[in-house]
């Protein structure tokens, strides 16, 4: 599991986490899933981005980097939707 460095977007702080979803056996590739959390205050508790924010792309990736990028894009989409509701 790895944590992203974090990103700042439209007043929200984004944290991403990539973790393996399988245990490789006999030459299998490790696959990673990315998750994101957002917060208005980096010292406060981060709230998970709801799972229904799926972008329609694959959610399991061959590298941690791809999983982090996907999770960040989901978080930004979620923040955009929050901003529309204000």
Helices and strands as residue ranges (DSSP letters): E 2-3, E 7-9, E 12-20, E 32-39, E 47-48, G 51-53, E 60-61, H 64-84
